């Protein structure tokens, strides 16, 4: 029961983490990390000067500090809009401009009074995330409707055509937002007034709980929780005495928010003890110097904590636990308050504990709270490492949606040359670009089967395109991209995604052997280096399938590349053996391990000559020391010929079609070559059920 619930949670968590809006928000906030660091340092310097250098004139820094945080909603808006529009396949410059225009025109963030501009921080906090979602999704929908396109396929460049066709969708989105947002604004004002009218006579625990839960929930959705909470509620709910001598400000900064929002020091300590958590450890190491001054933005946006379902519970729980323990520690007299004035929020941990209590007991209490927080965070952080997307996996997930944009950029650069050659070829590239912009690349895996015991002995990674309607199609676009020298974009995606998928197999303790193709031109011009970098850490698991054109174009270089791959424990196979002219001549010269017999060699209607050719060819290749793979086995008669040829590895529709990585992992767990004899089925010449 527990495992079933955990699996369900993992499924929903993965959907949340891989949602386009969440991924775009993460990218947007990561892009703002340099701003967060610089802005926080400016704030620290300004606060320090206010406290210790009262005689020094630094009004310019005060003004700059106010301005920096005043434009924070706009920076969030533009960064989020850019990445959301990029991932929705709408123009990544035109869309943020549209969002910013609608934002400033409707939300009241920028107001004009007596000819002067003023900024309303509250309006920025409320709408900086909502406006990009509304505008970008609406624009993306309208852009796909042919009725709003002013220019069809023509001799003008794809880049120009795309922007001309934005005119009508632009106009409609702006008009609808201008009409709609006054009503949204009225609802927002009513909500804010309701929050401000909350009963200021709540007891301390109610005030503490309200402040901690709401501010942390705001942080969790990417909004600056502390500032926004203070803007939304009455002052009685933000400035109060926890105990007669202990103001809420000192209580929060000294004994609740240790290291910044979410009790960051506990999370950092937990990350340092997380085995194989390289991503988490690196982010914790980067965050530590800032956490010393209670600045938590790097960890919140880079781990990430924002919209991370695995971290939500401890993120809310740790501050509540700290507040409860610290309150009773003071109430019981274990520690006492010796300093009544406000201690700056950026005062490092342990120093603020000493200043508030003038006792080692205050420091001991802080140490205990950090350790408790680390214990709370650790199991959730481990689950996040094991199941959630992080690091390169997120980067590759974004790549699957961006191939069309990258190809579009390449197509625009070569438009003039294409126009001079063949208009039909240019039109074909436009069709490919549009298809990739509408869909998403993915890798499917076709199992390789031992025909005698029906065990899965490996997979071939095959490129697929998930279309807008959810259907999956093969890579029909590769020939067109090859004509325009754009295949390297697809190759890079395949390599990166395969690396991530191998890591997914490894998380389940599986080490299958997986083969894949790469374009010959890319392989010969340096692509093999990328392969080595990605797969040297998976020794004996990866096999590169060489197409005939690889060794025909530059045989000596191919030999060198194959040797380099083998040195890094990456095998090579000769693909489509039997379809070209030079296959036999290179068998003794290339240092490859596997020969894949093309389906065209399989006998038709059990032709005796064809059977003899197939069996004798297989025998000859086996005697030369090569492993054999029979491709395209679709009938039981073909399977009999393969067995008669003593081939121990086959692939084809008789057994399994290509499948997503999740299904491949489950299949290998149950029917993999390493599971032993429990799952072995007797050879009856029957296909394994799909």
N, C-alpha and C positions, 0 to 999 in steps of 0.2 A: 504493500500500500504506500509506504513512505517513498520507495523508489519510483513508483508510478507518478506520485505527486511531484517528485523532483524532476522527472523527465518532462512532465507537462510544464513545469516552471521554466526549465531550460529552453523548451520550444518557444514559449511566449517571450522569454528574455531575449532569445536570439532574434525574434521578429522585431522586438522593440529596438535592440541595438543596431540592427541592419536596416531600420526604416530610413527612407531617404531624408526626411526632416531631421531625424536625430543625427544621422551621419553628417549632414550639412551643418547642423548646429555645432557639432564637435569640431569640424574643420574650421568653422568660423571663429570659434573661441580659441583654438590652438593658434590660429593666425594672429590673434590679439595678445598672445602671451608676452611678446616683447613690450607691448604697450602697458600691460598690467605691471610688469616688473619696473619699467621706467616711472610710471605714474605712482606706484607704491613707494619707490625711493624718493621721489619728489615730496610725497606726503610725509615720509619719515623725516626728511631734512627740514621741511617747513615746521613740523610739530616740535622738533628738537630746538629750532631757533626760537619758536614761540615761548618755550619753557626756559631755556638756559641762556639765551642771548637777547634779552628784552631790550637792551639798548641799541641793538643793531638794526638798521633799516633793511627790511626784506619784504616790503609790501608787494614788490614785483613777483616774488616767489609765492606769496599768498594768493595773488590774483591768478598766477599761472596754475596753481594747484586747483583752484575753484574751476577754472576753465577746462583743465584736463578731465576732471571727473564730470563736468557739465556736458562734454561732448561724448562721453562714454556710450549713451544710448544710440547716438548716430553711428559711432564706429561699430557697435554691435549690429545695428541694422544693416550697414553696408557690407560688412564681412559675411554675415549670415545670408544676406540676399545674393551675394556673389556666388557662394558655394551651393546654395539651394538652386539657383537658376542654372548653374553649370551641371548639376546632377539631374535636373529636370529637362535638360537639353534645350533650354532657351538661352538667348544671348546673355553672357555673363557680365557684360558692361551695360547694355541697354536696360536690362531688368533691374539692377540696383538703382539706376537713375530714376526709373519709373517708381520704384518703391520709395525712394527718398522724397520724390516730388509729392506723392500721395501722403506720405508721413507728415511732412511739414505743412501741407495744405489743409489737412483734416484733423490732426490730433491736438493741436494747440501746444505742441512742444516748443515751437518758436512763435512768439507773440510780438506784436508791434504796438507800442504805446508812445504817443507824441514823437513819432519818427524814430524811436529807439527800439532795437531788438532785445528781447528778453527770452530766457530759457525756462521752461516749466519742467523740472526734473521728473515730477510724478507722471506726467503724460508720456515722457520718454520711456520710463520704466514699464509702463503698462502696454505700450504698443510696439516696442522695438522688436519683439518676437512675433507678434500677431500679424503685423502689416506685411512682412516678407512672405509669410505662408499664404495669405489671401491673394496678394498681387501675383506672386510667381506661379502659383497653381492655376489661377484664372488665366493668366497670360499663356501658360503652357497649353491649356485646353483650347483657347481661341486660336492659337497659332497653328494647331493641327487641322482646323476646319478649312477646307478648300475655299469655301464661300468668301472668306476674308482675305484671300490672297490676291494682291493686285497684279503680280507678275508670275506667269507660269514658267515652264522650262523654256529657256531662250538662250541667246548667245552671250548674254551678260554673265558675269562671274557669279558663282554660288554665293559668295560673301555679300555682294551688292544685292542680289535677289532676296536673300534672307532678311536683310534690313529693310528693304522696301515693303516686304510682306508683313513687317511688324507694325506698320502705320495704323491700320484699322484696329487690330487687337489692343494696341497702346491706347487708342482713343476710347475704346469701350471700357477697358479696365479703369482708366482714370475717371470716366463718367460715373460708373457704378460705385466706385469707392467714395467719390465726392457725395453721392446721394445716400449711401449706406452708413457711413461712419458717424454722422451726427447722431443717429439712433444708438449706435454702439457706445458713443461717448456719453449719452444720457444714462445708459445702463451702467457704465463704468462709474460715473459720478454718484449714482445711487448706491452702488456697492461700497465706494469709498466712504460715503457719509454713514452708511450702516456700520462699517468698521470703526469709524471715529466715535460713534455713539455707544460703543460697547461699554458695559458697566465698569466704571473706574474703581468700584468698591469691591472688586474681586479680591480674594485672599492671595497671599504670596505665591502659593503653589499654582493657582490658576493663571496668574500673571506670568510666572516663569514658564509654565508649560505652553501657554499661548505664544509667547515670544520665541521660544526655542523651536517649536514645531512649525509655525508659519514661516519664520525666517529661513529655516533649513529647507523647507519645501520649496520656497522661492529660489534658494540657491540650487536646489536639485533640478529645477527647470531652466537654469541658466541666468536667472535674474539676481542682481546683487541684493541678497536677502536682508541684511541688517539695515541698509539705507532705505530700502523700499518699505520695510515694516515700519520704520519710524515715520515715513511719509504717509502711510496709510492709516495708522491708528492714532489715538489721542496720546498726549504727553504723559498722562497718568499710567499708561500701560508700557512706557519705555523708561521712565525715570521714577524709581520708587526705592524704598528701603527694604532690603531682604530681612535684616535684623536692625535693631535700633542704631548700631554703629556701622552698619555695612550697607553701602549704596549698591544698587543693582549693577551699575557700571563696573565697579571694582570686583564684584562677585563674579560677573561673567568673564572679564578679561583675566582674572587671577586664578579662578578655580573651576571654570566651566569650559570655556573655549580655549583649550590649551594647545597653542600652536596655530590657532585660526579656526575658522568655521569647520564644524564636524570633528573637533578635537584631533587636529591633524597629527600631533606627535604620536598618538596611539597608532594611527594608520601608518606612519613612517616606521615605527618600531616593528609593527606586524609585517610590513613589506620586507624589511631587512632579514627576517627569519623565514621568508617564503622560499622554499626550494624551487629551483627552475623558474622562478618568477623574475626573469631578467628585465622585462619591460617595467614591472612594478618597482623593482629595485632602482632602476635608472631614474624613474620619475621621482621616487622618494629622495634619492641623492641630490637631484636638482632642486627639489622643494625645500630641503633641510635648511639652507642658509636663510631663506625667506621666512620659513616657519619659525625661526629663531625670533623674528619680530612679528609673529602672528599674522603673516601674510599667506593665504592659502590658495590663491587663484590658480597657481600652476598645477597643483595636485587636483583641484576640482575640475579643471578643464582638460588636463592632459592625461590623467589616469585612464579614463575620465570617471568623475563621480556624477556629473550631469547626465541625467536620464539613464543611469546605469542601475538596472533593477537589482543586481547582486549586492550593491553597496547601500541601497536606500535604507534598509532596516538598521544597520549599525550606525549609519550617518545620522539618523534620528534618535537612536537609542543612547549612544554615548553621551551627548550633552545632557539628556535627561538623567542618566545614571550619575554623571558628575555633579549635577545640580543637587540631586537628592543626598548623595554622600557628603558633599561639602556643606550643605545646609545643616545636616545633623551633626557634623563635626564641629561647626561653630556653635550650634544651639546647645550641644552637650558640654561645651567648654573644653573640648580636646584642643582646639586652637581658639585664639581670641584676636579681635581686631585691634590693632595698635595705631593705625593710620587711617584717618577719616576722609582726607581729601582724595580727589581723583588721581589715580596713577595712569599715565598715558597707556593707551591700548597696545603700543608697539614695544613696551617694556618686555625684555626676554623672560621666558619661564624661569622659575626659581628666584630670579632677582625680584620679580613682582611679588612672589610668595613671601620672600623675606621682608620686603618693604611693608607689606600689609600686616604681617603678624609679628615681625621682629623676633622670630623664633624658628628653630630648625623644624618644629612641628609643621609649619606651613609648607616647607620644602618637602618633608616626608609625605604630607597629604598629596601634594602635586605628583610626586613620584608614583605613589600608589594609584592615583587616578589614571596616569599615563599607562601603567601596566595593565590595569583593568580594561582600559580602552583598547589596548593592543590585543588582549585576549578576546574581546568582543569582535574586533575587526578580523582577526586571523582566519576563522573558518569561512567567512564571507569572501575575503580576499582570495583564499584558495579556490573557492568555487568560481570566482570571477576568472582566475587564471585558467582553470580547467575547461570552462564552458563558454566564456564570453569572448567577444572579438576584442583584440588589442593589438597594438603595434602594427606589424606588417600586414596582418590579416585584414585590418580595417583599410589600410592603404590599397590592398589588392581588390577588396570589395568595391572601392570607389573606382578602380580602373575598369571594372567590367562595364561601367556605365559611360566611360569617357573615351572609348576607342573611336566612336564616331566623330567626336569633337576633334581629336588629334588628327584623324584622317582628313577631316574638313580643312584643318589648317594647312596640312600638306597639299591638299587638292588646290587650295587657293593660291599657294605659292607656285604651283606648276600650271595654273590655268591658261596662261598665254600660250605655253608650249602645247598643251592639250588642244586648245582652240585651233592652232595652226595645223595639227595633225588630223584628228578625226573627231567630228562633232558627236558621233555615236558613242565613241569611247568616253568622252566627257560626260555624256548623258548617263552612261552606265555607272560611272563613278558617283554621280549625283544620287542615283538610285541606291547604291551601296551605302553612301553616307547617311541618307535618310533612313534606311533600314536599321543601321547601327545606332542612330540617334533615337529611334523609336524603341529599340529592343535592348537586350543586355547579353553580353558574352558570358559563357559559362563553360566548364569542362564536364564532360560525361566520361564514364569509364566502362569499356567493354571487357568483360572477364575473359581470361585465357584459361582453358579447361584441360585437365588431364582426361582424355577420352575413356580411359580404362576404369578409373574410380570416381570420375566426375568431380574431383576436387578442383577448386579455383587455385591456379598456380601463379596468377598475376593479372595485370590489367593493361589495356592500352588507353591512354588519355586521348579523347577526341573532342575537338572544338565544336560547340553548339551555340546557336543564337536563340535566346528566349524572346519571342516576339511580343508585341504589345498586348495581343489577345491571350497570352499565356501558352500558346503553342510553341513547340521546339522544332527548329529546322537545322539542317546541316550547314556547313560553311560554304554556301554557294558563291560567296563573294570573294574567295581567295584569288581566283584567276584575275579578276579585275584589279584587285589591290596589287598583285604581282606586276601587272602591266604598268602600274604607276609607282613602283618601287616603294610601296607603303606596307609591305608584309611584316616589316620589323616591329611595327606597333602591335600586331596580333601575336607575333612570337614572344614579345616581352610579356604580354598578358599571360600567355600559356605557361611560360617559365615561372612567373611569380605565383600564379594560382596553383600550379602543381606543387610548388614548394609549400604553400599553405596547406594543401590537402594532404601531403605526406605528413605534416605535423599533426593533422587531425587523426590520421591512421595511428601515428605514434602514441597519441594520448590514450588510445585504446589498446596499447601494447602490440600493435600490428606492424609488420614490416614487409608489405607486399612489394614485388618487383613491378615497376610501371614503366612502360615505354611511351614515347611521344615523338612527334615530327617537328622539325624546324625547317624553315625555308632554306634551300641550299645557299642562296646568296648571303643571307644573314649569317649562316654558319661559317662561311668562308671569309667573311669580312669582320670577324671578331665576336660573333654571337656565342661561340663556344666558351669564351671567357665568362660570360654571364651564366652559362650552364654550370661551369665548374664552381663559381661562387655560390650558386644556389643549391647545388646538389652534392658537393663534396662531403657534406655532413650527413648524407644518407648513403654510406658506402654499400655498393652492391645492390641498391634498390632501383636505380634509374638506368634506363636504356634509351639511347638516342637512335631513332630509325633514320637511316640515310637513304635519300632518294638518289636515283641514278645520276641526275644532273649534278649532284654534289661532286662526284669523282670524275665525271666526264669533263667538267669545266676546268678543274685544277686538281689532277690526281695526286701530285706530290704534296700539295698543301692539305688535301684530305687525309693522306696518310699521317702527316704530322699532327693534325687535329685529333684523329682517332687515337693516336698514341698518347697525346696530352690528356684526353678524356679518360683513357684506361689507367693512366698513372694516378688519376684522382678517383679510381674505382667507379667510374661511370662507363658502362658498357655501350657498345654500338651494334646495331643490327642492320642488315641490308633489306630494305623494304621492297615489296612488289617484285621479288625475284621471278624471272621468267617473262617479263614484259618488255625488257630492253634489249640492247645489242651487246653490251660489254660486260654483262654480269659474270659469265664464266671466266673471263680473262682476269678479273680482279680478285677472285676468291682467295688465291694464294698470296696476294700482295697486301690486301687490307687486313689489319689486325682486329677484325670483328669477331664477335662470338656467336651471333645468331643470324640465320637466314629465314626470311618470311616468304613462304611460297604463295604466289598470287593465286587468287581464286580461279583465274583463267586457265590454270594448269589442271584443275580438277576435271576428271573425265565426265563427259556428257553421256547420259543414258548407258553408263557402264561399258563404254567403248573399250575393247580389250587392248588396243594399241595405246590408247590414252592412259589406261590403268598401268600398263607396263612402263610407259614413259615416266609416270608419276612415281611409281615404286622404285624404279631403278635410279631416277634422279635423286630421290630421297636417300636411298642407300649410299650413293656416291658422296653426297654432301655430308652424311653422318660419318662416313669413313674418314673424311677430311678433318673431322673433329668439331664440326659446327653443330650448334643446337638448331632444331627445326621448329618452326611454327607454321601450321596450316591455316591459311586465312579463308574466310568465306564459306565455312561448312554450314550448309542449310538443310540437308536431308540426311536421313539415316543411311542411305546408300553411299553418300559422300563420306560419312563417318566411317563406314566399313572400309573404304579405300584408304583412308588415313590410317586406320588401325593396321591394315594389311601392310602399310609402308612403315610401320613401327614408329610413328610420330607421336610424341607424348605431350604435345601442347597444341591446342587448336582454339580458334575463336570463330564465332559465327552465330547467326540467328537461331540455329538449332538449339543452342544452349541459352544464351542471353543476348539481349540487345544492350546497347550502351545505357548507362544509368547514372543518376546523380551520385555525388560522393557519399552522401548519407546512406544510400542503399548499398553502395559498393562496400562500405565499412561493415554494415550488418551482414552482407553476403560472405565477406571474407572471415568474419567472426564465426559464422556457422558452417561454411563449406570450404574454408581456406585450407591450403595444403598443410598448414601447421597444426590443424585441430586434431589430428590423429585419426584413428580408424573408426571412431564412434559414428561419424557422419558419412562413412564410406558406403556407397551403394554398389550393388553388384552390377556388372556390365551386362545389360540386356539389349544393348543397341537402341535404348529408348532415350529421348531427350529429357534433361532435367526440367522440371516444371518451373516456369517463371513466376 
